[in-house]
Structures are given as C-alpha cells and as structure tokens.
Amino acid sequence: MKTRLVSFLSVILGFTLVFNLHSQVRLERQWTGYRGTLAAGVLDNAGLPASFDFAGMTNVKWKIKIPGMGISSPVIWGDRLFLTTAVSEADKAGFKPGLYGDVTSVNDSSVHEWKVLCIDRNTGKTIWEKTSFKGIPKVKRHPKSTHANPSMATDGTHAVAFFGSEGLYCYDFAGKLLWKKDLGKLEAAFFMMKNAEWEFASSPIIYNGSVIIQCDVLGDSFIASYDVKTGKENWKTKRDDYPAWSTPNIYNDGGKTCIVVNGFKHMGGYDFNTGTEIWRMSGGGDIPIPTPIIGDDLIYLNSAHGKLSPIIAVRKGATGDISLGEKETSNNYVRWSQLRGGSYIQTLLLYHNRLYNLVWNGFVNCLDPLTGKEIYSAKLGKSSSFIASPVASDGKIYIVDELGTVYVIQDGDTFRQLAEIPMNDICMTAPAIADGAIYFRTQNYLFCVGK
C-alpha cells in the first residue's frame, strides 16, 4: 500500500512539474509588457521572415489604422494584442520628429478619450475596445509625446492600462473592467521648468500577482504594488526624486525577488514583497527615461541628460548607498560604469553576451556586458533622430528611426547592416515580437510583419 501511495504521489509530482514547465515556457513566449517580459526586448526562435517590404506589402500580413495618438508599445499574450490610444478630434499637432531642444508643451486642452484596444494579432481585427476615461487631459504633452505613453501589462488573465493622471485600469480578457484607481494628478514635467509638461510615460508591470508602478513626478513621488485581482494596495513607498519616465523591472537575488528603478537622485532596488529599500545610488542623467535591464549577475542602467550620461553595471547583491565617488567607475557593488555615452531615451539591449546601446543620433555602440569595453561603434542610415528602443530575434536586431525606417542589423562582434526598410510614417515606439510575427506601431498604423 505504501509503495503504491509513493508511486501515486510521484506521478502527481511529475504532472505538476511538467505543468509548471509548460506554463513557464508559455510565459516566456509572450510579450507581457513594455519590450516584452522583463523588458528584455528578445524573442528567439520566432520564425520571422528573412525580408519584408511595406510598400509592396511583401511579408506584411496586415496593416490597420489606429485612431488617436499613442506611443505605447504593443503587448501580446497568445492571439491577443493590447494597445492604448488617446483620441481627440481637436488635437491635430501630431508628432514633431527630429533633434531639437524645444521643451514647451503642445498647447491643446481638448476633450480626449483614453482607449484600450484588444486586437486579434493574426488578423488585425478588433476583438474589443473600451474607453477608460473621457475628459480634458490633466497634464499637457511634449511634441514627441502623447496622452497614451505607457505600454500595457498582461499576465494572460488580466490586462492593465496606466494613463497617468487619468488613472490605472485592470480588465479581464473579455474586456470587463475589474478595477480602477484614481492616483490624482501625476505631474510629469521638466523639473527646471514646471510648466514644461511632457505627460506621464512609466509603464506598469505585472509579476507574481502584483501590479508595480513607478511614479516619479513633481511633488509626491512613489513606487507602489497592487493586487492584480482586486486592485488592493499591497504597499506604497515614497521616493524623493525628480520627474522620470522610466519603467521599473524585476530581478532575483539569491531567491529574493526585487524591484529595480532608474532615477536621478535615486536609482535603486526595493523588496518586491514589502517595498523596503535595498540599495540606492545617485549620479545618473537628470531626466531618466530608459528601463533597467537584467543580466545573469548584473543590472544595467543608463540615462543621458544634464551633467552625466552614464551606463552602469550593478551587482545583484547590492545593499545600502552604492553611489560612485568623484572619478570612480567601480566599487564593491558597481562592477563597471561609463560616465559618458548612455542613451537619453532608449533602453539597452542585452543579447548573446553583447550589450547594445542605441543613442539618439543613430549610433549603435556594442559593448562587452561584463567589462563595458567597446566592441564596435557604427552609425545607422542618414536619419539624425531615433527614439524607439531596439529589439532582437534569431540573431537579428530591429531598430526604427523617427521617420519610420526599419534597420535590421546582424548580431555579432562587427557591424553589419542587413536591411533598411521604410514604413513612411513617423515611429517612436519599440516593436513587439510574437511567434511568427513582429509588430510595428507608427503614428497612424499598426503593422504585422510575418510569413
């Protein structure tokens, strides 16, 4: 009897392990938030077409018009693609591409509708559309910004949209609103000119049943955790920092789950379960936008505005204040850093033991992720302005400039450009990858490129 019981329990355990393994594999194939799971920007074995062309629609499965304006990236689970937009018939300013120093806001006070779109990623047909909020925006936008900047987050059951001052919303996959939160006015503005409002942009993330948001704004900045099923606050931790537009990320340190955030006065780590600060450091650019990314043992942060534009590799076991001293490039917890060269807006790409840093003028700097040593530096195309962060699949890196040209380069120790493909529409949004397809959002359209 005992032998049969042990055998039965072994079978049950085996089924459980197989189920968990399949669940994990399934999760790893999804594009669950901004630039995919853990913002890595990578999906290998995706089977993307070797070539494509937008003019002749070669290997372009579909193209649909997206109403309104948004620079949120597509988020994908299974056959469903989620996207946000803010619609106003009166806001006609559009995007203003190019390199310039204009910090003033778009002068528009028209009524907008903040919408969530659920799209069949295979056909481009809308499954459902919901209006989360309608009214006059509480914060104005930058000419390169919109009122729908944060990408959504999903865990396969819930779809969370964050519209800054217009609220945080959680839907189920049928489009039912499960809960919402009014977080008040989140003033995302240039700290040196408070009337230069640029709109909110930090995306939510979902991890282990919790929604994490980072709100670095004028006034009361904070990072918070909410139960994804109910919206109940798990914890909320105050932050003392300037307004930022970076999305938080998750890392594991010896079995302990932690949150990492970018910032100017306070880059740092927090305990996932309690919100307690674990480590902090200052010394970044004073308008931090890129999302931290995670390696095997290191966390990579970058920014570029004001006095410094660093790239910093922090050890996962960091604790306390790990700020670098003057002229220091490393310490016990900072493995290496470059004090100049970080990108202003783009998130780094860690791919096949190479760290790719794309800067605003189109230079790609490929670095050794363990040392920071430059492998190569090369210029893409003739365009002078890049906003969207790069993504990668099957040895190829996809980069889009502001005018909507897709550059495909080969992953490797030497620069090799494979293609230069115009979409002929302004693009400031990172692509999203799913099995068999890559999705590009432009000012007016959403494209599905696939065989």
N, C-alpha and C positions, 0 to 999 in steps of 0.2 A: 504493500500500500504506500509506504514511504517512498519507494523507488518511483512508483507511478506519479505521485504528487510532485516529486522533484522534476520528473520528466515533463509533466504538465506545466509547471512554473517556468521551466527552461524554454518551452515552446512559446508561452506568453511573453517572456522576456525577449525572445528572438523577434517575435512580431512587433513588439514595442520598439526595439532598436531599428528594425527595418523601416517602420513607420516614421520614426524620428529622422532617420537618414533621408528618406524620400521627402519629408517635409522641409528639411534643411536644403536639399538640392533644389526643391521647388522655390524656396525663398531666394536662393542665390541666383535664380534665373529671372527674377523680377527686377523692375526699375522702380524701387519703392519710394523714392523721394528725389530731391534735387540731386542731379547727376548720379542717380541710382543708389543702391544700398551702400550706406556709409560714405556717400558722396565720392565713391571711388572712380566713377566715370568709365568703368571697364565691364565688358561682357564678351568673353571669348567663346569660340565655337558657336557663333551666332549665325553663320552662313549668309553673310551679307553679299550682295552682288559685287563682282570684281570691278564693274564700271557702271555708271549711270549718267543720265543726261536729262536736265529739266526741260530744256527747250523742246526736245522731241519726245519727252515722257518715256525715255528708254529706262527700263527697270524702275520706273516710278509708278507704284501701284495705284495711288490716288492722290488727289490734291483737293482740299476743301477750304472754303472761305471761313475765317474765324471772325465773328463780329467784335467790335470794340477794340480795345488795346490791352496788351498784357505781355510781359516778358518772363512769365513763369514757364518753366520747362515742362514738357510732357512727363507724366508719371504713369507707370504701366503695371498692371497685375493681370496675368492671364490674357484674355482677349479684350480687356477694358483699358482704355487710356483716359486719364483725367487731366483736365486743363482748366485754368481760370482766366477770366477776362473782365474788364470794366467797360461798360457800354454807355456812351453818351453821344447823341447826335450833334451836340454843340461843340465838343472838344475835337477840333479839326487840326490842331497843331502837329499831330503826328510825332515822329522821332526826328531828332536832329543829329545825323551822323557826323563823324569827323573829330579831329583833335582840336580842342578849344578849351579855354579857361572860364567860360561863362558859367557862373554859379546861380544865376537867377532862376526862379521857378516859372513854370508855364502859367500864364495869367488866365485861369479858367475856373469858374465857380458854378458850372452847370450841374444838373442832376445826373447822377450815374447809377447804373445797375451793376452790382457785383455778382457775377455769374460763375457757376460751376458747371462744366460740361463733361459728360461721360460719353465717350466715343468708342465704337467698335473699331479696334485697331486694324482689323483685317479689311474692312470695307469703307471706313471713314464716315459711316452713318452714325448720327447722334442717337444714343440709347436713351439718355435723359438729360434734361437741362434744368437747373434750379437757380432762382435768384435769391442770393443770400441776404442782400441788403440793397436798399434804394435810398438815395439822398445826395446831398452835396458833400463832396469829399472834405473831411476834417483837416487834411494836410494836402498841400499842393505838391506837384511832381516836378522833377527835373526834366529838361528836354530829352534826355536819354532814358527816362524812367516812365512808368505808368502807374495807375492805381491798382494794378494786379501784378505785383512783382514776385511775391513768394510762390515757390512751387508747392504743390500739394504733397501729402504723405499718405501712404496706404499700407495696410498690413494684410490685405486680402479679404478683410471683413469691413473695415472702416476706411473712409476717405476724408481726410482732414484738410480744410482750406483755411488759410490765415490771410485776412485782408487788413492787417494792422489796426488802425483806429476804427475800422468798420467791423471788427470782430473776428472771432475764432469759431469755426463751424465744423461739426462732425456729421457725416452722412453715412448711411449703410450703402451697400452696393445696388440697392433698388432705388436709391435717391431719396430715401426718407431721412429727414433731419432728426438726428438722435439727441444732439445738444448743441448749445452755442454759448459763447461768452463775450460780454462786452468788457474789454480791458481798458476802456477810456481812451483818451487822445494820446497816441504814441507819436510824439513829435520827432520825426526823423529829419533833422536839419543840420546844416553846416554849423559846427559849434562856434566858429568865429563870426558867423553872420546868421543869426537865428531866424531871420525872415527868408533865408535861402532854404526853403523846404524842398526836400528831394523824394519824399514818400518812403514808406517802410519797405523792407526787402528781405528780412531774415525769414527763412522757410522753417516750418515745423518739421520735426522728425518723430517717428513712432518707433519705440523699442520696448520689448518685453511688457506690452500692455500699457505703456505710458506715452503721452504726448509731451515732448520737450520743446519749449520755445525760449528764445533769447531776445530780450527787448532792451537794447542799449539805445536810449533816447535822451532828449533834453528832459531834465527833471529826474523822476524816479525810475532808474534803470533796474532791471531784474532778469533773472532766469527762473523758470518755473516748470513744474511737472504736473500733469493732469491724468487722471484715469481715462483711458481711451474709450471705455464703455459708457461711462457716466458723466465725464467732464469734471468730476470732483477733484479739487486741488490736493495733490499729494504733498507738495511743498513749494515754497517761493522764497528765493534768496535775493537780497538786494545786491546791486552792483553799482560801483562808483566809476563811471566811465563816460566818455563822450559818445554821441550817437555813432552807431555802426550798422553795417548792412550784411553782416556775416551770419551764416547758418551754423549752429553747433554740430558736434559729431560725437560718436561713441567710441571708446576704446576699452580694452580689458587689460588689467594689470594684476597678474597672478591670481586670476579668478575673480577679481573685484571689478565690477562694471563702473565705468567713469564717464563723465561728460567733459569734452574739451571745447573751449570757446576761443575765438580770436578777439582781440581788443587792442586798445592803445595803452591805457594805464593798466589794464588787467587782461592779458592773455592768461588762460589758466585752466585748471581741472577741478571738477566737482564730483562728489559722491553721487552716483545715479539714484540711490535709494533715499538719501536724506537731503541732498543739496548742499552738504557741507563742503566748504572749500578745501581742496587738497594741495594745490600749488598755484602760484601766480608768477607772472613776470611782466615787466613793462619794457618799452623800447621798440615798439612797432611803429608803423605809419599811423598818423593821427586820424585817418578815415579808413578803418579796416573793413574790407569787403570780402576777400577770399575766405573760403571754408577750410578749416584744418583737415588734413588727410592723414590716414593711419597706415603705418608700415608694420613690419613684424615686431620690432622693438622700439620704433621711433614714431613720434608725432611730428608732422611737418606743418609749419605755419609761415605765412608770407603776407606782406602788405607793402604799400608804397604811397605815402603822401606825407608832405612836410619834410622834416629833417632826415628821417631814415626810411629805407625801403628794404627791410631785411627778409631773408629766408632763414628759418631757424629749425633745427632738428632737435627735439626734446625727447629725452629718455622717458619711457612709460612709467618708471618708478619714481618720478619727480615728486618732491614734497617741499612745502614751505615756499619762500620767496627765492626764485632761481634767476632773478634778473642779472644780466651781464653787467660787469663793471665797465667803466670807460676803456675803450680799445680792446676789451675782451671779446673773443669769438667763441669761447667754450668755457664750461665749468663742470662741476660734478654731474649736473643733470642736463646740460646743453652739450650734445655731442659735437655739433659744429654749427656755425652760422656764417652768413654773408651779410654784411651790414648794408650793402647796396645791391640792387639788381632784382629785388622782389617785384611782383606784378601788382598793379593797383586794384584790378578788378577780378582777374581770372584766378580760379582755383588751380593749384598744382595738379599734375597727373603723374602718379607713380605706376610705372608699367614695365614689367620684365626687368626689374632691377635698374631702371633708369628713371630719373626724376625730370619731368618736362615742365619748364617754366615759360609760359607764353606771356609776353608783355604787350602793352597797348599798341606799340608801333609795328607789331607783326614779327618781332624777333623771337625765335624759339631757342631757348637755352636748355641744353640737355646736360644734366648733372649726375654724378655718382651719388646715390642717395645715402651712402654710408660716410662719405667724406666731404661732399659738397664740391668736389673738384669738377671743373667743366670738361665735358666730353666733346661738345661742339656748340657753336652758336651760328644760326643762319636766319636769313630774312625770308619771309613768305611774301610772294607776289609783289604788286605795286601799291596795294592799299596801305594807308597810313593809320588805320584805326581798327582795332579789334576789341570786342567786349566779351563775347561768349567764351566759356571755358572749353578746353578740348576734351574729347572722349576717345576711347580706343576699343578695337575689336580685331582679333585674329591677326595681330602684327601690323595693323594699320591705325593711324591716328587721324581723327577727323577734326578739322578746325574751320571755323566760319568767321569771315570778317564782317564788319558792319554793313557793307553794301550787299551782302548776301552771297559771296563767293565761298564755296566749299573747297578747302585744300585738304588733300589726302597725302600724308607722308608715311614713309616706311619706318617702323620702329627699328632702331639699331644704333650703332656707335658712330655712324656717319649720316649726314643729312641727305635724304633722297626724297624729292617730291614726286608723287605718283600721278597726281591729277589736280586740276584747277577747274572747278565746275560752277558756273554762275547760276544763281536762282533768280536774279533780277528783282529782288525785293529785300528791303532792309532787314537785317537779322542781328539781334542782340541776345540770343537765347541759346544755351547749350543744347545740343541734340540729345535724344534719348534712344537707347538701343534695346530691342527685344529679339527673341529668336526669329530670324529670317527678315528683319526689317530695322531700319534706322529712321527716326522721325525728326524733321526739321521744322521749327516754328519760326515764321518770319512775321513782319509787321502785319500782313494781311492773310496769310495762309498757313496751313499745316500740311506738310508733305510726308508721304510714306514711301520710302525707297526700299524696294525688295524685289526678289526674283519673281 
